[in-house]
Amino acid sequence: MEKAKTCATCHGDEGISSIESYPNLQGQKMGYLMTALRSYQTRERSSGLAVLMQQQADALSDQDIADIAYYYSKLGSDANKQ
Protein backbone atom coordinates (compact mmCIF):
# COMPACT_ATOMS: atom_id res chain seq x y z
CA MET A 1 0.00 0.00 0.00
CA GLU A 2 1.46 3.29 -1.16
CA LYS A 3 0.39 5.57 1.72
CA ALA A 4 1.70 3.08 4.30
CA LYS A 5 5.25 3.47 2.97
CA THR A 6 5.61 6.67 4.96
CA CYS A 7 4.34 4.89 8.08
CA ALA A 8 6.87 2.10 7.54
CA THR A 9 9.76 4.53 8.00
CA CYS A 10 9.15 4.54 11.76
CA HIS A 11 6.70 1.68 12.32
CA GLY A 12 8.47 -0.96 10.20
CA ASP A 13 7.72 -2.55 6.82
CA GLU A 14 5.41 -5.09 8.40
CA GLY A 15 4.06 -2.78 11.08
CA ILE A 16 6.57 -3.96 13.69
CA SER A 17 8.77 -1.09 14.82
CA SER A 18 12.45 -1.58 15.55
CA ILE A 19 12.39 1.65 17.54
CA GLU A 20 11.14 1.00 21.06
CA SER A 21 9.42 4.38 21.48
CA TYR A 22 7.33 3.87 18.30
CA PRO A 23 4.34 1.53 18.60
CA ASN A 24 3.72 -1.51 16.46
CA LEU A 25 0.81 -1.10 14.07
CA GLN A 26 0.46 -4.68 12.87
CA GLY A 27 -2.80 -6.21 14.03
CA GLN A 28 -4.09 -3.10 15.81
CA LYS A 29 -7.85 -2.65 15.65
CA MET A 30 -8.97 -0.59 12.67
CA GLY A 31 -11.12 1.73 14.79
CA TYR A 32 -8.26 2.42 17.17
CA LEU A 33 -5.92 3.35 14.32
CA MET A 34 -8.52 5.61 12.71
CA THR A 35 -9.22 7.36 16.01
CA ALA A 36 -5.50 7.80 16.66
CA LEU A 37 -4.83 9.36 13.25
CA ARG A 38 -7.80 11.68 13.56
CA SER A 39 -6.65 12.66 17.06
CA TYR A 40 -3.33 13.77 15.60
CA GLN A 41 -5.15 15.82 12.95
CA THR A 42 -7.29 17.60 15.55
CA ARG A 43 -4.32 18.02 17.93
CA GLU A 44 -6.03 16.01 20.68
CA ARG A 45 -2.79 14.03 20.78
CA SER A 46 -0.02 16.51 21.37
CA SER A 47 2.55 15.12 23.79
CA GLY A 48 5.96 13.61 23.13
CA LEU A 49 6.60 12.89 19.47
CA ALA A 50 3.04 13.83 18.48
CA VAL A 51 4.26 16.73 16.37
CA LEU A 52 5.77 14.21 13.94
CA MET A 53 2.53 12.29 13.69
CA GLN A 54 0.50 15.49 13.38
CA GLN A 55 2.47 16.42 10.26
CA GLN A 56 1.92 12.97 8.76
CA ALA A 57 -1.77 12.84 9.65
CA ASP A 58 -2.40 16.31 8.23
CA ALA A 59 -1.49 14.98 4.77
CA LEU A 60 -4.14 12.23 4.93
CA SER A 61 -7.71 12.30 3.67
CA ASP A 62 -10.49 10.45 5.49
CA GLN A 63 -10.20 7.71 2.85
CA ASP A 64 -6.42 7.50 3.36
CA ILE A 65 -6.98 7.06 7.10
CA ALA A 66 -9.52 4.29 6.52
CA ASP A 67 -7.23 2.54 4.01
CA ILE A 68 -4.16 2.73 6.24
CA ALA A 69 -6.10 1.57 9.30
CA TYR A 70 -7.55 -1.37 7.38
CA TYR A 71 -4.14 -2.30 5.96
CA TYR A 72 -2.39 -2.39 9.35
CA SER A 73 -5.32 -4.07 11.09
CA LYS A 74 -5.04 -6.99 8.66
CA LEU A 75 -1.24 -7.28 8.62
CA GLY A 76 -0.15 -10.53 10.20
CA SER A 77 -3.64 -12.02 10.20
CA ASP A 78 -4.48 -15.28 8.47
CA ALA A 79 -6.96 -13.42 6.24
CA ASN A 80 -4.13 -11.27 4.87
CA LYS A 81 -1.96 -14.29 4.01
CA GLN A 82 -4.35 -15.73 1.44
PDB file of N, CA, C and O in Angstrom:
ATOM      1  N   MET A   1       0.839  -1.188   0.000  1.00  0.00           N
ATOM      2  CA  MET A   1       0.000   0.000   0.000  1.00  0.00           C
ATOM      3  C   MET A   1       0.878   1.243   0.000  1.00  0.00           C
ATOM      4  O   MET A   1       1.769   1.392   0.837  1.00  0.00           O
ATOM      5  N   GLU A   2       0.619   2.118  -0.935  1.00  0.00           N
ATOM      6  CA  GLU A   2       1.463   3.292  -1.163  1.00  0.00           C
ATOM      7  C   GLU A   2       1.528   4.237   0.043  1.00  0.00           C
ATOM      8  O   GLU A   2       2.622   4.618   0.458  1.00  0.00           O
ATOM      9  N   LYS A   3       0.403   4.614   0.600  1.00  0.00           N
ATOM     10  CA  LYS A   3       0.385   5.572   1.722  1.00  0.00           C
ATOM     11  C   LYS A   3       1.079   5.013   2.965  1.00  0.00           C
ATOM     12  O   LYS A   3       1.608   5.776   3.773  1.00  0.00           O
ATOM     13  N   ALA A   4       1.080   3.701   3.121  1.00  0.00           N
ATOM     14  CA  ALA A   4       1.697   3.082   4.301  1.00  0.00           C
ATOM     15  C   ALA A   4       3.221   3.107   4.241  1.00  0.00           C
ATOM     16  O   ALA A   4       3.881   2.848   5.247  1.00  0.00           O
ATOM     17  N   LYS A   5       3.785   3.413   3.079  1.00  0.00           N
ATOM     18  CA  LYS A   5       5.248   3.469   2.969  1.00  0.00           C
ATOM     19  C   LYS A   5       5.831   4.525   3.900  1.00  0.00           C
ATOM     20  O   LYS A   5       6.899   4.324   4.480  1.00  0.00           O
ATOM     21  N   THR A   6       5.141   5.635   4.042  1.00  0.00           N
ATOM     22  CA  THR A   6       5.610   6.672   4.959  1.00  0.00           C
ATOM     23  C   THR A   6       5.556   6.168   6.395  1.00  0.00           C
ATOM     24  O   THR A   6       6.467   6.427   7.182  1.00  0.00           O
ATOM     25  N   CYS A   7       4.497   5.452   6.737  1.00  0.00           N
ATOM     26  CA  CYS A   7       4.344   4.893   8.085  1.00  0.00           C
ATOM     27  C   CYS A   7       5.478   3.916   8.393  1.00  0.00           C
ATOM     28  O   CYS A   7       5.986   3.861   9.513  1.00  0.00           O
ATOM     29  N   ALA A   8       5.865   3.140   7.364  1.00  0.00           N
ATOM     30  CA  ALA A   8       6.875   2.096   7.538  1.00  0.00           C
ATOM     31  C   ALA A   8       8.230   2.657   7.945  1.00  0.00           C
ATOM     32  O   ALA A   8       9.038   1.946   8.541  1.00  0.00           O
ATOM     33  N   THR A   9       8.487   3.912   7.635  1.00  0.00           N
ATOM     34  CA  THR A   9       9.758   4.525   8.000  1.00  0.00           C
ATOM     35  C   THR A   9      10.018   4.400   9.500  1.00  0.00           C
ATOM     36  O   THR A   9      11.141   4.107   9.911  1.00  0.00           O
ATOM     37  N   CYS A  10       9.009   4.615  10.304  1.00  0.00           N
ATOM     38  CA  CYS A  10       9.153   4.537  11.763  1.00  0.00           C
ATOM     39  C   CYS A  10       8.531   3.277  12.364  1.00  0.00           C
ATOM     40  O   CYS A  10       9.017   2.756  13.367  1.00  0.00           O
ATOM     41  N   HIS A  11       7.461   2.796  11.747  1.00  0.00           N
ATOM     42  CA  HIS A  11       6.702   1.685  12.323  1.00  0.00           C
ATOM     43  C   HIS A  11       7.045   0.332  11.713  1.00  0.00           C
ATOM     44  O   HIS A  11       6.440  -0.674  12.082  1.00  0.00           O
ATOM     45  N   GLY A  12       8.005   0.285  10.787  1.00  0.00           N
ATOM     46  CA  GLY A  12       8.467  -0.965  10.198  1.00  0.00           C
ATOM     47  C   GLY A  12       7.670  -1.391   8.981  1.00  0.00           C
ATOM     48  O   GLY A  12       6.480  -1.096   8.863  1.00  0.00           O
ATOM     49  N   ASP A  13       8.350  -2.098   8.066  1.00  0.00           N
ATOM     50  CA  ASP A  13       7.722  -2.545   6.817  1.00  0.00           C
ATOM     51  C   ASP A  13       6.501  -3.417   7.049  1.00  0.00           C
ATOM     52  O   ASP A  13       5.543  -3.366   6.277  1.00  0.00           O
ATOM     53  N   GLU A  14       6.527  -4.201   8.085  1.00  0.00           N
ATOM     54  CA  GLU A  14       5.406  -5.095   8.395  1.00  0.00           C
ATOM     55  C   GLU A  14       4.601  -4.606   9.597  1.00  0.00           C
ATOM     56  O   GLU A  14       3.819  -5.356  10.181  1.00  0.00           O
ATOM     57  N   GLY A  15       4.802  -3.343   9.957  1.00  0.00           N
ATOM     58  CA  GLY A  15       4.058  -2.780  11.078  1.00  0.00           C
ATOM     59  C   GLY A  15       4.638  -3.119  12.439  1.00  0.00           C
ATOM     60  O   GLY A  15       3.996  -2.904  13.467  1.00  0.00           O
ATOM     61  N   ILE A  16       5.871  -3.657  12.445  1.00  0.00           N
ATOM     62  CA  ILE A  16       6.570  -3.965  13.692  1.00  0.00           C
ATOM     63  C   ILE A  16       7.770  -3.026  13.763  1.00  0.00           C
ATOM     64  O   ILE A  16       8.707  -3.139  12.973  1.00  0.00           O
ATOM     65  N   SER A  17       7.733  -2.112  14.703  1.00  0.00           N
ATOM     66  CA  SER A  17       8.768  -1.092  14.817  1.00  0.00           C
ATOM     67  C   SER A  17      10.032  -1.648  15.457  1.00  0.00           C
ATOM     68  O   SER A  17       9.973  -2.437  16.400  1.00  0.00           O
ATOM     69  N   SER A  18      11.177  -1.223  14.928  1.00  0.00           N
ATOM     70  CA  SER A  18      12.452  -1.585  15.547  1.00  0.00           C
ATOM     71  C   SER A  18      12.888  -0.507  16.538  1.00  0.00           C
ATOM     72  O   SER A  18      13.914  -0.643  17.204  1.00  0.00           O
ATOM     73  N   ILE A  19      12.111   0.548  16.626  1.00  0.00           N
ATOM     74  CA  ILE A  19      12.391   1.651  17.544  1.00  0.00           C
ATOM     75  C   ILE A  19      11.429   1.536  18.719  1.00  0.00           C
ATOM     76  O   ILE A  19      10.214   1.647  18.552  1.00  0.00           O
ATOM     77  N   GLU A  20      11.976   1.316  19.898  1.00  0.00           N
ATOM     78  CA  GLU A  20      11.139   1.004  21.059  1.00  0.00           C
ATOM     79  C   GLU A  20      10.089   2.062  21.376  1.00  0.00           C
ATOM     80  O   GLU A  20       9.002   1.726  21.846  1.00  0.00           O
ATOM     81  N   SER A  21      10.391   3.323  21.130  1.00  0.00           N
ATOM     82  CA  SER A  21       9.423   4.375  21.481  1.00  0.00           C
ATOM     83  C   SER A  21       8.305   4.535  20.449  1.00  0.00           C
ATOM     84  O   SER A  21       7.374   5.308  20.673  1.00  0.00           O
ATOM     85  N   TYR A  22       8.380   3.821  19.326  1.00  0.00           N
ATOM     86  CA  TYR A  22       7.327   3.869  18.301  1.00  0.00           C
ATOM     87  C   TYR A  22       6.496   2.601  18.379  1.00  0.00           C
ATOM     88  O   TYR A  22       7.053   1.503  18.385  1.00  0.00           O
ATOM     89  N   PRO A  23       5.182   2.724  18.438  1.00  0.00           N
ATOM     90  CA  PRO A  23       4.337   1.532  18.604  1.00  0.00           C
ATOM     91  C   PRO A  23       4.259   0.678  17.340  1.00  0.00           C
ATOM     92  O   PRO A  23       4.414   1.161  16.218  1.00  0.00           O
ATOM     93  N   ASN A  24       4.013  -0.606  17.571  1.00  0.00           N
ATOM     94  CA  ASN A  24       3.720  -1.513  16.464  1.00  0.00           C
ATOM     95  C   ASN A  24       2.314  -1.215  15.964  1.00  0.00           C
ATOM     96  O   ASN A  24       1.421  -0.900  16.751  1.00  0.00           O
ATOM     97  N   LEU A  25       2.122  -1.316  14.661  1.00  0.00           N
ATOM     98  CA  LEU A  25       0.806  -1.097  14.068  1.00  0.00           C
ATOM     99  C   LEU A  25       0.166  -2.402  13.613  1.00  0.00           C
ATOM    100  O   LEU A  25      -1.056  -2.489  13.495  1.00  0.00           O
ATOM    101  N   GLN A  26       0.978  -3.401  13.360  1.00  0.00           N
ATOM    102  CA  GLN A  26       0.463  -4.679  12.869  1.00  0.00           C
ATOM    103  C   GLN A  26      -0.577  -5.260  13.816  1.00  0.00           C
ATOM    104  O   GLN A  26      -0.328  -5.434  15.009  1.00  0.00           O
ATOM    105  N   GLY A  27      -1.753  -5.557  13.258  1.00  0.00           N
ATOM    106  CA  GLY A  27      -2.796  -6.214  14.033  1.00  0.00           C
ATOM    107  C   GLY A  27      -3.595  -5.316  14.962  1.00  0.00           C
ATOM    108  O   GLY A  27      -4.486  -5.794  15.663  1.00  0.00           O
ATOM    109  N   GLN A  28      -3.290  -4.011  14.982  1.00  0.00           N
ATOM    110  CA  GLN A  28      -4.089  -3.096  15.810  1.00  0.00           C
ATOM    111  C   GLN A  28      -5.510  -3.047  15.257  1.00  0.00           C
ATOM    112  O   GLN A  28      -5.722  -3.274  14.067  1.00  0.00           O
ATOM    113  N   LYS A  29      -6.451  -2.760  16.091  1.00  0.00           N
ATOM    114  CA  LYS A  29      -7.846  -2.650  15.647  1.00  0.00           C
ATOM    115  C   LYS A  29      -8.002  -1.436  14.726  1.00  0.00           C
ATOM    116  O   LYS A  29      -7.446  -0.366  14.973  1.00  0.00           O
ATOM    117  N   MET A  30      -8.771  -1.640  13.669  1.00  0.00           N
ATOM    118  CA  MET A  30      -8.974  -0.592  12.673  1.00  0.00           C
ATOM    119  C   MET A  30      -9.527   0.688  13.299  1.00  0.00           C
ATOM    120  O   MET A  30      -9.040   1.780  13.004  1.00  0.00           O
ATOM    121  N   GLY A  31     -10.523   0.566  14.146  1.00  0.00           N
ATOM    122  CA  GLY A  31     -11.124   1.728  14.790  1.00  0.00           C
ATOM    123  C   GLY A  31     -10.134   2.498  15.638  1.00  0.00           C
ATOM    124  O   GLY A  31     -10.147   3.729  15.655  1.00  0.00           O
ATOM    125  N   TYR A  32      -9.276   1.776  16.341  1.00  0.00           N
ATOM    126  CA  TYR A  32      -8.257   2.424  17.168  1.00  0.00           C
ATOM    127  C   TYR A  32      -7.311   3.249  16.299  1.00  0.00           C
ATOM    128  O   TYR A  32      -7.002   4.397  16.616  1.00  0.00           O
ATOM    129  N   LEU A  33      -6.854   2.648  15.196  1.00  0.00           N
ATOM    130  CA  LEU A  33      -5.925   3.350  14.317  1.00  0.00           C
ATOM    131  C   LEU A  33      -6.571   4.585  13.689  1.00  0.00           C
ATOM    132  O   LEU A  33      -5.934   5.631  13.571  1.00  0.00           O
ATOM    133  N   MET A  34      -7.820   4.461  13.292  1.00  0.00           N
ATOM    134  CA  MET A  34      -8.524   5.608  12.708  1.00  0.00           C
ATOM    135  C   MET A  34      -8.678   6.726  13.732  1.00  0.00           C
ATOM    136  O   MET A  34      -8.454   7.896  13.420  1.00  0.00           O
ATOM    137  N   THR A  35      -9.059   6.368  14.943  1.00  0.00           N
ATOM    138  CA  THR A  35      -9.218   7.357  16.007  1.00  0.00           C
ATOM    139  C   THR A  35      -7.892   8.030  16.319  1.00  0.00           C
ATOM    140  O   THR A  35      -7.839   9.244  16.513  1.00  0.00           O
ATOM    141  N   ALA A  36      -6.822   7.248  16.367  1.00  0.00           N
ATOM    142  CA  ALA A  36      -5.502   7.803  16.663  1.00  0.00           C
ATOM    143  C   ALA A  36      -5.083   8.811  15.595  1.00  0.00           C
ATOM    144  O   ALA A  36      -4.636   9.911  15.919  1.00  0.00           O
ATOM    145  N   LEU A  37      -5.225   8.438  14.328  1.00  0.00           N
ATOM    146  CA  LEU A  37      -4.826   9.356  13.255  1.00  0.00           C
ATOM    147  C   LEU A  37      -5.666  10.630  13.262  1.00  0.00           C
ATOM    148  O   LEU A  37      -5.142  11.725  13.057  1.00  0.00           O
ATOM    149  N   ARG A  38      -6.941  10.489  13.495  1.00  0.00           N
ATOM    150  CA  ARG A  38      -7.803  11.682  13.563  1.00  0.00           C
ATOM    151  C   ARG A  38      -7.445  12.553  14.770  1.00  0.00           C
ATOM    152  O   ARG A  38      -7.531  13.779  14.705  1.00  0.00           O
ATOM    153  N   SER A  39      -7.046  11.917  15.863  1.00  0.00           N
ATOM    154  CA  SER A  39      -6.651  12.664  17.061  1.00  0.00           C
ATOM    155  C   SER A  39      -5.385  13.477  16.820  1.00  0.00           C
ATOM    156  O   SER A  39      -5.211  14.547  17.403  1.00  0.00           O
ATOM    157  N   TYR A  40      -4.506  12.976  15.967  1.00  0.00           N
ATOM    158  CA  TYR A  40      -3.333  13.772  15.595  1.00  0.00           C
ATOM    159  C   TYR A  40      -3.750  14.954  14.722  1.00  0.00           C
ATOM    160  O   TYR A  40      -3.222  16.055  14.879  1.00  0.00           O
ATOM    161  N   GLN A  41      -4.687  14.736  13.810  1.00  0.00           N
ATOM    162  CA  GLN A  41      -5.155  15.825  12.948  1.00  0.00           C
ATOM    163  C   GLN A  41      -5.805  16.951  13.750  1.00  0.00           C
ATOM    164  O   GLN A  41      -5.606  18.127  13.444  1.00  0.00           O
ATOM    165  N   THR A  42      -6.570  16.599  14.759  1.00  0.00           N
ATOM    166  CA  THR A  42      -7.287  17.605  15.553  1.00  0.00           C
ATOM    167  C   THR A  42      -6.470  18.133  16.726  1.00  0.00           C
ATOM    168  O   THR A  42      -6.934  18.987  17.482  1.00  0.00           O
ATOM    169  N   ARG A  43      -5.261  17.625  16.871  1.00  0.00           N
ATOM    170  CA  ARG A  43      -4.324  18.020  17.932  1.00  0.00           C
ATOM    171  C   ARG A  43      -4.766  17.558  19.314  1.00  0.00           C
ATOM    172  O   ARG A  43      -4.281  18.080  20.318  1.00  0.00           O
ATOM    173  N   GLU A  44      -5.672  16.594  19.387  1.00  0.00           N
ATOM    174  CA  GLU A  44      -6.030  16.011  20.680  1.00  0.00           C
ATOM    175  C   GLU A  44      -4.843  15.243  21.250  1.00  0.00           C
ATOM    176  O   GLU A  44      -4.664  15.176  22.466  1.00  0.00           O
ATOM    177  N   ARG A  45      -4.043  14.672  20.374  1.00  0.00           N
ATOM    178  CA  ARG A  45      -2.788  14.033  20.784  1.00  0.00           C
ATOM    179  C   ARG A  45      -1.681  15.035  20.495  1.00  0.00           C
ATOM    180  O   ARG A  45      -1.450  15.421  19.350  1.00  0.00           O
ATOM    181  N   SER A  46      -1.003  15.445  21.562  1.00  0.00           N
ATOM    182  CA  SER A  46      -0.022  16.514  21.373  1.00  0.00           C
ATOM    183  C   SER A  46       1.236  16.362  22.217  1.00  0.00           C
ATOM    184  O   SER A  46       2.082  17.257  22.216  1.00  0.00           O
ATOM    185  N   SER A  47       1.380  15.266  22.930  1.00  0.00           N
ATOM    186  CA  SER A  47       2.552  15.120  23.791  1.00  0.00           C
ATOM    187  C   SER A  47       3.646  14.310  23.094  1.00  0.00           C
ATOM    188  O   SER A  47       3.399  13.625  22.102  1.00  0.00           O
ATOM    189  N   GLY A  48       4.840  14.404  23.629  1.00  0.00           N
ATOM    190  CA  GLY A  48       5.956  13.608  23.127  1.00  0.00           C
ATOM    191  C   GLY A  48       6.258  13.873  21.665  1.00  0.00           C
ATOM    192  O   GLY A  48       6.468  15.014  21.253  1.00  0.00           O
ATOM    193  N   LEU A  49       6.275  12.803  20.890  1.00  0.00           N
ATOM    194  CA  LEU A  49       6.596  12.885  19.466  1.00  0.00           C
ATOM    195  C   LEU A  49       5.371  13.168  18.597  1.00  0.00           C
ATOM    196  O   LEU A  49       5.411  12.979  17.381  1.00  0.00           O
ATOM    197  N   ALA A  50       4.295  13.616  19.215  1.00  0.00           N
ATOM    198  CA  ALA A  50       3.041  13.828  18.485  1.00  0.00           C
ATOM    199  C   ALA A  50       3.198  14.797  17.324  1.00  0.00           C
ATOM    200  O   ALA A  50       2.500  14.671  16.319  1.00  0.00           O
ATOM    201  N   VAL A  51       4.098  15.758  17.445  1.00  0.00           N
ATOM    202  CA  VAL A  51       4.259  16.731  16.365  1.00  0.00           C
ATOM    203  C   VAL A  51       4.642  16.035  15.059  1.00  0.00           C
ATOM    204  O   VAL A  51       4.235  16.472  13.983  1.00  0.00           O
ATOM    205  N   LEU A  52       5.415  14.967  15.146  1.00  0.00           N
ATOM    206  CA  LEU A  52       5.774  14.207  13.942  1.00  0.00           C
ATOM    207  C   LEU A  52       4.547  13.542  13.332  1.00  0.00           C
ATOM    208  O   LEU A  52       4.354  13.567  12.116  1.00  0.00           O
ATOM    209  N   MET A  53       3.736  12.956  14.172  1.00  0.00           N
ATOM    210  CA  MET A  53       2.527  12.291  13.685  1.00  0.00           C
ATOM    211  C   MET A  53       1.491  13.300  13.202  1.00  0.00           C
ATOM    212  O   MET A  53       0.747  13.022  12.261  1.00  0.00           O
ATOM    213  N   GLN A  54       1.437  14.456  13.831  1.00  0.00           N
ATOM    214  CA  GLN A  54       0.502  15.490  13.382  1.00  0.00           C
ATOM    215  C   GLN A  54       0.806  15.884  11.942  1.00  0.00           C
ATOM    216  O   GLN A  54      -0.108  16.035  11.131  1.00  0.00           O
ATOM    217  N   GLN A  55       2.079  16.051  11.626  1.00  0.00           N
ATOM    218  CA  GLN A  55       2.474  16.418  10.264  1.00  0.00           C
ATOM    219  C   GLN A  55       2.078  15.329   9.272  1.00  0.00           C
ATOM    220  O   GLN A  55       1.595  15.627   8.179  1.00  0.00           O
ATOM    221  N   GLN A  56       2.278  14.082   9.645  1.00  0.00           N
ATOM    222  CA  GLN A  56       1.920  12.973   8.756  1.00  0.00           C
ATOM    223  C   GLN A  56       0.402  12.885   8.590  1.00  0.00           C
ATOM    224  O   GLN A  56      -0.100  12.738   7.476  1.00  0.00           O
ATOM    225  N   ALA A  57      -0.313  12.975   9.694  1.00  0.00           N
ATOM    226  CA  ALA A  57      -1.774  12.839   9.655  1.00  0.00           C
ATOM    227  C   ALA A  57      -2.423  13.979   8.874  1.00  0.00           C
ATOM    228  O   ALA A  57      -3.441  13.778   8.211  1.00  0.00           O
ATOM    229  N   ASP A  58      -1.841  15.166   8.949  1.00  0.00           N
ATOM    230  CA  ASP A  58      -2.402  16.312   8.225  1.00  0.00           C
ATOM    231  C   ASP A  58      -2.437  16.085   6.713  1.00  0.00           C
ATOM    232  O   ASP A  58      -3.259  16.678   6.015  1.00  0.00           O
ATOM    233  N   ALA A  59      -1.562  15.243   6.216  1.00  0.00           N
ATOM    234  CA  ALA A  59      -1.490  14.981   4.772  1.00  0.00           C
ATOM    235  C   ALA A  59      -2.479  13.907   4.315  1.00  0.00           C
ATOM    236  O   ALA A  59      -2.545  13.592   3.127  1.00  0.00           O
ATOM    237  N   LEU A  60      -3.248  13.344   5.251  1.00  0.00           N
ATOM    238  CA  LEU A  60      -4.139  12.227   4.934  1.00  0.00           C
ATOM    239  C   LEU A  60      -5.595  12.663   4.802  1.00  0.00           C
ATOM    240  O   LEU A  60      -6.090  13.477   5.583  1.00  0.00           O
ATOM    241  N   SER A  61      -6.262  12.111   3.809  1.00  0.00           N
ATOM    242  CA  SER A  61      -7.709  12.299   3.673  1.00  0.00           C
ATOM    243  C   SER A  61      -8.420  11.283   4.566  1.00  0.00           C
ATOM    244  O   SER A  61      -7.785  10.374   5.101  1.00  0.00           O
ATOM    245  N   ASP A  62      -9.716  11.434   4.726  1.00  0.00           N
ATOM    246  CA  ASP A  62     -10.489  10.447   5.488  1.00  0.00           C
ATOM    247  C   ASP A  62     -10.358   9.061   4.864  1.00  0.00           C
ATOM    248  O   ASP A  62     -10.272   8.063   5.579  1.00  0.00           O
ATOM    249  N   GLN A  63     -10.344   8.997   3.529  1.00  0.00           N
ATOM    250  CA  GLN A  63     -10.202   7.705   2.854  1.00  0.00           C
ATOM    251  C   GLN A  63      -8.815   7.121   3.083  1.00  0.00           C
ATOM    252  O   GLN A  63      -8.679   5.912   3.275  1.00  0.00           O
ATOM    253  N   ASP A  64      -7.779   7.965   3.066  1.00  0.00           N
ATOM    254  CA  ASP A  64      -6.423   7.497   3.359  1.00  0.00           C
ATOM    255  C   ASP A  64      -6.365   6.883   4.752  1.00  0.00           C
ATOM    256  O   ASP A  64      -5.779   5.818   4.943  1.00  0.00           O
ATOM    257  N   ILE A  65      -6.972   7.554   5.719  1.00  0.00           N
ATOM    258  CA  ILE A  65      -6.978   7.060   7.097  1.00  0.00           C
ATOM    259  C   ILE A  65      -7.663   5.704   7.168  1.00  0.00           C
ATOM    260  O   ILE A  65      -7.153   4.786   7.809  1.00  0.00           O
ATOM    261  N   ALA A  66      -8.800   5.571   6.523  1.00  0.00           N
ATOM    262  CA  ALA A  66      -9.515   4.290   6.522  1.00  0.00           C
ATOM    263  C   ALA A  66      -8.683   3.203   5.853  1.00  0.00           C
ATOM    264  O   ALA A  66      -8.620   2.078   6.348  1.00  0.00           O
ATOM    265  N   ASP A  67      -8.044   3.529   4.735  1.00  0.00           N
ATOM    266  CA  ASP A  67      -7.234   2.545   4.011  1.00  0.00           C
ATOM    267  C   ASP A  67      -6.027   2.097   4.827  1.00  0.00           C
ATOM    268  O   ASP A  67      -5.731   0.905   4.906  1.00  0.00           O
ATOM    269  N   ILE A  68      -5.336   3.051   5.428  1.00  0.00           N
ATOM    270  CA  ILE A  68      -4.158   2.725   6.236  1.00  0.00           C
ATOM    271  C   ILE A  68      -4.558   1.908   7.453  1.00  0.00           C
ATOM    272  O   ILE A  68      -3.895   0.925   7.784  1.00  0.00           O
ATOM    273  N   ALA A  69      -5.628   2.302   8.119  1.00  0.00           N
ATOM    274  CA  ALA A  69      -6.097   1.571   9.301  1.00  0.00           C
ATOM    275  C   ALA A  69      -6.486   0.143   8.934  1.00  0.00           C
ATOM    276  O   ALA A  69      -6.159  -0.794   9.662  1.00  0.00           O
ATOM    277  N   TYR A  70      -7.168  -0.027   7.829  1.00  0.00           N
ATOM    278  CA  TYR A  70      -7.553  -1.368   7.376  1.00  0.00           C
ATOM    279  C   TYR A  70      -6.303  -2.190   7.068  1.00  0.00           C
ATOM    280  O   TYR A  70      -6.196  -3.341   7.492  1.00  0.00           O
ATOM    281  N   TYR A  71      -5.373  -1.611   6.343  1.00  0.00           N
ATOM    282  CA  TYR A  71      -4.135  -2.301   5.963  1.00  0.00           C
ATOM    283  C   TYR A  71      -3.397  -2.829   7.194  1.00  0.00           C
ATOM    284  O   TYR A  71      -3.063  -4.012   7.258  1.00  0.00           O
ATOM    285  N   TYR A  72      -3.142  -1.958   8.167  1.00  0.00           N
ATOM    286  CA  TYR A  72      -2.391  -2.390   9.346  1.00  0.00           C
ATOM    287  C   TYR A  72      -3.201  -3.325  10.234  1.00  0.00           C
ATOM    288  O   TYR A  72      -2.630  -4.192  10.895  1.00  0.00           O
ATOM    289  N   SER A  73      -4.502  -3.169  10.261  1.00  0.00           N
ATOM    290  CA  SER A  73      -5.322  -4.066  11.091  1.00  0.00           C
ATOM    291  C   SER A  73      -5.288  -5.493  10.559  1.00  0.00           C
ATOM    292  O   SER A  73      -5.462  -6.441  11.324  1.00  0.00           O
ATOM    293  N   LYS A  74      -5.068  -5.654   9.270  1.00  0.00           N
ATOM    294  CA  LYS A  74      -5.043  -6.986   8.662  1.00  0.00           C
ATOM    295  C   LYS A  74      -3.640  -7.573   8.555  1.00  0.00           C
ATOM    296  O   LYS A  74      -3.499  -8.774   8.323  1.00  0.00           O
ATOM    297  N   LEU A  75      -2.611  -6.768   8.715  1.00  0.00           N
ATOM    298  CA  LEU A  75      -1.245  -7.282   8.621  1.00  0.00           C
ATOM    299  C   LEU A  75      -1.008  -8.349   9.683  1.00  0.00           C
ATOM    300  O   LEU A  75      -1.337  -8.157  10.853  1.00  0.00           O
ATOM    301  N   GLY A  76      -0.448  -9.448   9.273  1.00  0.00           N
ATOM    302  CA  GLY A  76      -0.145 -10.529  10.202  1.00  0.00           C
ATOM    303  C   GLY A  76      -1.295 -11.466  10.465  1.00  0.00           C
ATOM    304  O   GLY A  76      -1.110 -12.493  11.118  1.00  0.00           O
ATOM    305  N   SER A  77      -2.487 -11.143   9.974  1.00  0.00           N
ATOM    306  CA  SER A  77      -3.637 -12.023  10.202  1.00  0.00           C
ATOM    307  C   SER A  77      -3.683 -13.103   9.135  1.00  0.00           C
ATOM    308  O   SER A  77      -3.124 -12.936   8.051  1.00  0.00           O
ATOM    309  N   ASP A  78      -4.340 -14.196   9.437  1.00  0.00           N
ATOM    310  CA  ASP A  78      -4.484 -15.284   8.475  1.00  0.00           C
ATOM    311  C   ASP A  78      -5.228 -14.820   7.231  1.00  0.00           C
ATOM    312  O   ASP A  78      -4.934 -15.290   6.132  1.00  0.00           O
ATOM    313  N   ALA A  79      -6.176 -13.916   7.378  1.00  0.00           N
ATOM    314  CA  ALA A  79      -6.957 -13.418   6.243  1.00  0.00           C
ATOM    315  C   ALA A  79      -6.074 -12.682   5.245  1.00  0.00           C
ATOM    316  O   ALA A  79      -6.347 -12.698   4.044  1.00  0.00           O
ATOM    317  N   ASN A  80      -5.018 -12.037   5.732  1.00  0.00           N
ATOM    318  CA  ASN A  80      -4.130 -11.274   4.867  1.00  0.00           C
ATOM    319  C   ASN A  80      -3.139 -12.170   4.132  1.00  0.00           C
ATOM    320  O   ASN A  80      -2.545 -11.740   3.144  1.00  0.00           O
ATOM    321  N   LYS A  81      -2.949 -13.396   4.589  1.00  0.00           N
ATOM    322  CA  LYS A  81      -1.957 -14.295   4.008  1.00  0.00           C
ATOM    323  C   LYS A  81      -2.485 -15.085   2.833  1.00  0.00           C
ATOM    324  O   LYS A  81      -1.724 -15.807   2.188  1.00  0.00           O
ATOM    325  N   GLN A  82      -3.769 -14.969   2.538  1.00  0.00           N
ATOM    326  CA  GLN A  82      -4.354 -15.734   1.436  1.00  0.00           C
ATOM    327  C   GLN A  82      -3.972 -15.161   0.099  1.00  0.00           C
ATOM    328  O   GLN A  82      -4.381 -15.685  -0.937  1.00  0.00           O
TER     329      GLN A  82
END
